[in-house]
Amino acid sequence: MTTSMISGGDMRVRRARHTAALLANGQVLVVGGETIHKDGISEHNNFGHTAEIFDPMTDEFYSVGTM
């Protein structure tokens, strides 16, 4: 396992203040947060109700459901 950060693919939903957890299989679960406008300004009352998985083998995010 590396201790450095690398860039990956784009999230399906742009977000800030989300939670991310490294899963046992090496994938990363990304949940919640605030959705982000294309101009980069956060929508403070528009909390994301979606979850995504980042797969480092494919360098892609994919949706896994809503909360």
N, C-alpha and C positions, 0 to 999 in steps of 0.2 A: 504494500500500500504506500502510496506517495503522500508526502506532507505538503506538497505544493498545490496551488490552485491552477486549474486550466479552464479555458473557455469552452463552452459547449454550444449546442444548438439553441435556438430561441424557444422560450416558453410559449405554449399555445395561448395563455392569458398573461399579459404583462401585469406584474404585481409588485408591491412593496410590503414590508413588514409581515412577510409570510413566514411559515415554519417549514424547515426542511430536515429530513431525517435520512441518514444513511442506512439502507436495508442490508440484511445479511448477504444478499445475493449481489451486492455492489451497486444496485440501482439507488436512486435518490427519490424519496417521496416529498413532494412540495404541496403544501396545503394552505388554503385561506389567504389572508392578506388583503390589501386594498388594491383595487384595479387601477391601472395607470392609463391616462390619456396618451395619445400619440405624441403630444408636445412635452410629455414627461411630468406633467403636474398631477399629483395624486388626487383622486376623488375620495375625500375623507369619510364620507358616509356611504360609500359603495364598497362594502366588504365582499371579497371573493368567496363564493360558496363552492368552489371547485377544487379538485385535486388532480395532480399530474405526477407522472413518473418520468424521471430522466434515466435513460439507458445509456451508460457510457460505451457500450459495445457498438451501438448504432449512432451515438452522438445526437440523439433525438429525444424530445419530450412527447408523451402521449397522454391523453385524458384518461382518467380512471373513474370519474364519477363526480357527483355533487353531494353536498352535505345538507 
